[in-house]
Amino acid sequence: MNDLVVFGGPVPTYLIESIQTQLRPVAIRPQGVQAIRFTDIATDAVPDSIRAGLNNEQLDWALAPSGRTLNDFKLVVFDMDSTLINIECIDELADFAGRKAEVSEITEAAMRGEMDYRESLQKRVGVLAGLDARVLARVFSERLLLNPGARELLDALQNASIHTALLSGGFTYFTERLRIELGLDFATSNELEIVSGKLTGRVVGPIIDAQAKAETLLELTREFGLERNQVMAVGDGANDLLMMAEAGTSVAYHAKPATQAKATHAINHAGLDALLTIYPSSPPA
């Protein structure tokens, strides 16, 4: 059995009635004024007519196993750029080189899965050659913000003693600062080469691409002695798909269509803390 959770705003009466008629939930339970849980539904799919109504009202929804709570998870891993944070760091760095539009176009193609990630990374990093390394600090302090609900979600995960990790194709300058600031258990990403205070346009060490992110998730799963169904992965682009496929639960956050299509859940309007509505700390009363 599953619960259908509708969230992100007040749910109109006509949608409540439609869901009740078509899916016949055992109970309808409001979760504040911004969400409703329809419990114990004997289906793994939401009818197109209900999906259309939810989309029209700009509401998010999720089918989750009945009775499953946040405490059933022991590891949650996040992509960084445009998932945990509001920007693509490399695009903002390129802005200081006067080439943001060019780099953003490559980033978008890579996130849609239209370009090999390694190739796209090398092209974009190459644009940064000669840039003063001090711009890294400016991007972090002036442009980087956590996405809505990120801190609330992380607080809840950490209060529940759930491991948290940042697996990013971005850069260590940002992931390490976020790891420390947010109290994450682990972070991995690419390291920009800096010589004499300037970016060289290259990365040093292994490239963290989609395969590397997936392998790191599996390594953490083994290290913590977990089962697949105890792991959740949150991402937004094609570079996250392999990582998300290795997790028992995957979440596409404001993601590209190809990523949404393969995720367990898609959050298109609400913040990251909507995951606490889908998987509350204890079963809803």
URJOKA-V937419 format. One record per backbone hydrogen bond with DSSP energy under -1.0 kcal/mol. CO is the residue of the C=O (numbers start at 1). NH is the residue of the N-H. E is the energy in kcal/mol with one decimal. If there is no record, write none. Layout:
co=CO nh=NH e=E
co=CO nh=NH e=E
//
This chain:
co=1 nh=66 e=-1.9
co=2 nh=41 e=-4.1
co=3 nh=64 e=-2.5
co=4 nh=38 e=-3.2
co=5 nh=62 e=-1.9
co=6 nh=36 e=-2.5
co=7 nh=60 e=-2.4
co=12 nh=16 e=-1.9
co=13 nh=17 e=-2.7
co=14 nh=18 e=-1.9
co=15 nh=19 e=-2.8
co=16 nh=20 e=-2.4
co=17 nh=21 e=-2.4
co=18 nh=22 e=-2.6
co=19 nh=23 e=-2.6
co=20 nh=24 e=-1.1
co=27 nh=39 e=-2.3
co=29 nh=37 e=-2.7
co=34 nh=8 e=-1.4
co=34 nh=9 e=-1.5
co=35 nh=31 e=-3.1
co=36 nh=6 e=-2.8
co=37 nh=29 e=-3.2
co=38 nh=4 e=-2.6
co=39 nh=26 e=-2.5
co=41 nh=2 e=-2.2
co=41 nh=43 e=-1.6
co=47 nh=51 e=-2.3
co=48 nh=52 e=-2.7
co=49 nh=53 e=-1.7
co=50 nh=54 e=-2.5
co=51 nh=55 e=-2.7
co=52 nh=56 e=-2.4
co=53 nh=57 e=-1.7
co=54 nh=59 e=-2.7
co=55 nh=58 e=-1.2
co=60 nh=7 e=-2.5
co=62 nh=5 e=-3.1
co=64 nh=3 e=-3.3
co=65 nh=68 e=-2.1
co=69 nh=72 e=-1.6
co=70 nh=73 e=-1.9
co=74 nh=163 e=-2.3
co=75 nh=232 e=-2.4
co=76 nh=165 e=-1.7
co=77 nh=234 e=-2.4
co=78 nh=167 e=-2.7
co=80 nh=83 e=-1.9
co=80 nh=85 e=-2.3
co=84 nh=147 e=-2.5
co=87 nh=82 e=-1.2
co=88 nh=92 e=-1.7
co=89 nh=93 e=-2.4
co=90 nh=94 e=-2.2
co=91 nh=95 e=-1.2
co=94 nh=99 e=-2.6
co=95 nh=98 e=-1.3
co=99 nh=103 e=-2.0
co=100 nh=104 e=-3.2
co=101 nh=105 e=-1.8
co=102 nh=106 e=-1.3
co=103 nh=107 e=-2.6
co=104 nh=108 e=-2.6
co=105 nh=109 e=-1.9
co=106 nh=110 e=-2.4
co=107 nh=111 e=-2.5
co=108 nh=112 e=-1.7
co=109 nh=114 e=-2.8
co=110 nh=113 e=-1.1
co=111 nh=238 e=-2.5
co=116 nh=120 e=-2.5
co=117 nh=121 e=-2.9
co=118 nh=122 e=-2.4
co=119 nh=123 e=-2.1
co=120 nh=124 e=-2.4
co=121 nh=125 e=-3.0
co=122 nh=126 e=-1.9
co=125 nh=128 e=-1.5
co=126 nh=129 e=-1.4
co=128 nh=131 e=-2.4
co=131 nh=199 e=-2.9
co=132 nh=135 e=-2.0
co=133 nh=136 e=-1.6
co=134 nh=138 e=-1.2
co=135 nh=139 e=-2.5
co=136 nh=140 e=-2.1
co=137 nh=141 e=-2.5
co=138 nh=142 e=-2.9
co=139 nh=143 e=-1.8
co=139 nh=144 e=-1.5
co=145 nh=86 e=-2.4
co=147 nh=150 e=-2.2
co=148 nh=272 e=-2.8
co=149 nh=153 e=-2.4
co=150 nh=154 e=-2.7
co=151 nh=155 e=-2.6
co=152 nh=156 e=-2.0
co=153 nh=157 e=-2.5
co=154 nh=158 e=-2.7
co=155 nh=159 e=-2.4
co=156 nh=160 e=-1.3
co=157 nh=162 e=-2.7
co=158 nh=161 e=-1.5
co=163 nh=76 e=-2.5
co=164 nh=185 e=-1.8
co=164 nh=186 e=-1.0
co=165 nh=78 e=-2.6
co=166 nh=188 e=-2.4
co=170 nh=190 e=-2.5
co=171 nh=174 e=-1.2
co=171 nh=175 e=-2.2
co=172 nh=176 e=-2.4
co=174 nh=178 e=-2.3
co=175 nh=179 e=-2.7
co=176 nh=180 e=-2.1
co=177 nh=181 e=-2.7
co=178 nh=182 e=-2.9
co=179 nh=184 e=-1.7
co=186 nh=166 e=-2.1
co=188 nh=168 e=-2.5
co=190 nh=172 e=-2.6
co=191 nh=204 e=-2.6
co=193 nh=200 e=-2.0
co=195 nh=198 e=-1.6
co=197 nh=133 e=-2.7
co=198 nh=195 e=-2.6
co=199 nh=130 e=-3.4
co=202 nh=193 e=-2.7
co=207 nh=209 e=-1.2
co=209 nh=213 e=-2.3
co=210 nh=214 e=-2.1
co=211 nh=215 e=-2.6
co=212 nh=216 e=-2.2
co=213 nh=217 e=-2.1
co=214 nh=218 e=-2.1
co=215 nh=219 e=-2.2
co=216 nh=220 e=-2.5
co=217 nh=221 e=-2.4
co=218 nh=222 e=-2.3
co=219 nh=223 e=-2.7
co=220 nh=224 e=-2.4
co=221 nh=226 e=-2.8
co=222 nh=225 e=-1.1
co=227 nh=230 e=-1.9
co=228 nh=231 e=-1.8
co=228 nh=248 e=-1.7
co=230 nh=74 e=-3.0
co=230 nh=75 e=-1.6
co=231 nh=249 e=-1.8
co=232 nh=77 e=-2.7
co=233 nh=251 e=-2.6
co=234 nh=79 e=-2.2
co=235 nh=253 e=-2.6
co=236 nh=256 e=-2.3
co=237 nh=240 e=-2.1
co=238 nh=241 e=-1.3
co=240 nh=244 e=-2.8
co=241 nh=245 e=-2.1
co=244 nh=247 e=-1.1
co=249 nh=233 e=-2.1
co=250 nh=265 e=-2.2
co=251 nh=235 e=-2.4
co=252 nh=267 e=-2.8
co=256 nh=260 e=-2.3
co=257 nh=261 e=-2.3
co=260 nh=263 e=-1.2
co=265 nh=252 e=-2.9
co=267 nh=254 e=-3.7
co=271 nh=274 e=-1.8
co=272 nh=275 e=-1.9
co=273 nh=276 e=-1.7
co=274 nh=277 e=-1.3
co=274 nh=278 e=-1.9
co=275 nh=279 e=-2.7
co=280 nh=70 e=-2.6
//
